[in-house]
Amino acid sequence: MSSLREKTIEQKLAKTVKGLGGLCLKLVCPGLDGMPDRLVLLPGGRIAFVELKAPGRKSRTLQISRHSLLRRMGFKVYVIDGMDQIGGMLDEIQCDRCGKLFESEG
C-alpha cells in the first residue's frame, strides 16, 4: 500500500482547483455525518462533491449512502484515492457531455 496520505491528495486537489479559478471548500455539515470532504466549485456554475481517501481505502457505509443520495439529486460525487485521478475528475466536471466517472467504488 502506498504511503501517500489523504491530506496530501486533498492539498493537491485544492491547489489544482484554485489554479482553474475555482474554489475547493472543506465541507462541514453538523448533524449530517457521512457527507463528502470537499465541495468543488468551478467557473461556469460547475459543482461537484469529492470524498478523499488514502490510496486503497474505501468509503464507509454511511458515506456510500450519502453519495447515493446526492447522486439521486443530480449532483456529481467522486471518490478520489490517488493524485492521478484529480485531472480526469476536474475535466469531467467542466464537460457538459462527459459520461460519469468514478461512480462506483471499485
Protein Blocks (a to p, Z undefined) as FASTA:
>chain_A
ZZbdfklmmmmmmmmmmmnopacdddddehiahiafbdcddehhiacddddddehiacdf
klmmmmmmmmmnopacdddfbfklmmmmmmmmmpmkbccehkbgZZ
